Amino acid sequence: MEEDEKERLRISEERNDCDSDSEGYVEDLVDDELCYSSGDIPKLQFRKDVSKAWWIEELGMAEVVERKGKMWTTTGMVRDGKIYCSIEEALFLAEIGALHILNGDDTHLSLKDLYEKVAKGTDGYGCSWESFEVYRHLKSLGYVVGRHGIPWTSKSTKINSIAENGASEPDGTSCTGSRHDIIITETLNNLQFSEVRPIFDVYQPNSKFKKSSPGSACFLLCITGDHPPSKQATEDLETRYKGHCIKFCNVEHGRISFFSFTKVELPVLP
């Protein structure tokens, strides 16, 4: 009996230690970007300080009106002193309880409402459900993720994909209510590739990340469909983004797989 009692005490102490470590971990992550349990199921956090944003339907984005927490150092694009969240950013933050989103009539925009917007596909919002799943997965791992070809701020250095084309850098110094004024380069990217194209610029976890000088992305991520990209499409991407690491991602029934290609030359048989 004494041995059984000792074993119960030992298990209880181990559980307490685990709980203490978990609580300390969440406290250290002030922005709570990693608050996900296994399987990428969002874990809603009840918090005192929650940021607030207005959903702007014509932009397909949310304008942040109250910023709280450190997550804004790696989330949202800055234009004319304002922060705008893409649909994937807004939904991710809403899922973890860090952002309260209102419609123009002051009504609360629920998670169900946001899910329905993403479910519509890329129409008007530039994000499919698969893209959101990938974004959420990468953020849960601590990566800094931004839409490819869209500067974090109007003062950012030129995006590589734009500079390689010799195109001018979008100034983004004002917001006139047009989505194109805010994310002017997205249309260019959509026209570049008919089969596969970079969706996200992914940066290593970095507590010193600055939107005004983000540096080079760790890799550019392309999301594939039911089949891997063709050899021609892959070669076109490698040529266009020479010097950049390009990775591909496949999403199937919520399971996310990442892969990349390396050149392999077979010996010529006599």
Secondary structure, 3 states (H helix, E strand, C coil): CHHHHHHHHHHHHHHHHHHHHHHHHHHHCCCCCCCECHHHCECCCCCCCCEEEEEECCCCEEEEEECCCCHHHCCCEEECCEEEECHHHHHHHHHCCCEEEECCCCCECCHHHHHHHHHCCCCCCCCCHHHHHHHHHHHHCCCEEEECCCCCECCCCCCHHHHCCCCCCCCCCCCCCCHHHHCCCHHHHHHHCCCCCEEEEEECCCCCCCCCCCCCCCEEEEECCCCCCCHHHHHHHHHHCCCCCEEEEEEECCEEEEECCCCCCCCCCC
